[in-house]
């Protein structure tokens, strides 16, 4: 009887131990969740000058520059979201530092585009950011901060 109980305890312990390893999330996934980070599956997340967790930590939008005389880039940008506007100007993205650039703005307001005020963007808006950074003409996307 003692052997049977010992065998059952050992098997139960091994079974539970195996379940923990099989079902446990990857260490890097847990670290990502804990830090609130999220990367773009398309790559180029380094072009985003804000983290996912604080992607709405701005004064109402994010900005980037595109070439002024490039109709295909303008079309590609506005195809991502009809809320994007592009005009002459410098902005936080400093588009006027280089001649021939337009300042583009993507509004981020709570609750429409943000999960919380000054928190993370919605999945849809984050996906739009990930799509925008794939365009080689966009070198960075920065938060709008009015000073």
Residue pairs with C-beta under 8 A, 6 or more apart in sequence:
25 33
32 38
32 39
35 53
36 51
36 52
36 53
36 54
36 120
37 51
37 52
37 53
38 52
38 53
38 120
38 126
39 45
39 52
40 48
40 129
40 130
40 133
41 130
42 130
42 131
42 133
42 134
43 133
43 134
44 130
44 133
44 134
45 130
45 133
47 133
47 138
47 139
47 140
47 141
48 55
48 129
48 133
48 140
48 141
49 140
49 141
49 142
49 143
50 57
50 58
50 62
50 141
50 142
50 143
52 120
52 121
52 126
53 119
53 120
54 118
54 119
54 120
55 62
55 108
55 114
55 119
55 120
55 121
55 125
55 126
55 129
56 108
56 110
56 113
56 114
56 115
56 116
56 117
56 118
56 119
56 120
56 121
57 118
57 119
57 143
58 108
58 118
58 143
58 144
58 145
59 143
59 144
59 145
59 146
60 107
60 108
60 109
60 144
61 105
61 106
61 107
61 108
61 143
61 144
62 105
62 106
62 108
62 129
62 141
62 142
62 143
62 144
63 91
63 92
63 93
63 95
63 103
63 104
63 105
63 106
63 141
63 142
63 143
63 144
64 93
64 104
64 106
64 132
64 138
64 139
64 140
64 141
64 142
65 93
65 94
65 95
65 98
65 101
65 102
65 103
65 104
65 138
65 139
66 73
66 74
66 77
66 86
66 101
66 102
66 104
66 135
66 137
66 138
67 73
67 100
67 101
67 102
67 137
68 88
68 100
68 101
68 102
69 100
70 137
73 135
73 137
74 86
74 102
76 135
77 84
77 86
77 104
77 132
77 135
77 138
78 84
78 86
80 128
80 131
80 132
81 106
81 128
83 106
83 107
84 104
84 105
84 106
85 104
85 105
86 102
86 103
86 104
86 105
87 102
87 103
88 96
88 102
88 103
89 95
89 96
89 102
89 103
90 96
90 97
90 103
91 103
91 105
91 144
92 142
92 143
92 144
92 145
93 103
93 140
93 141
93 142
95 101
95 102
95 103
96 103
105 144
106 125
106 128
106 129
106 132
106 141
107 113
108 114
108 121
108 125
110 116
110 117
110 118
110 119
113 121
113 122
113 125
114 120
114 121
114 122
114 125
115 121
115 122
120 126
121 129
129 141
132 138
132 141
133 141
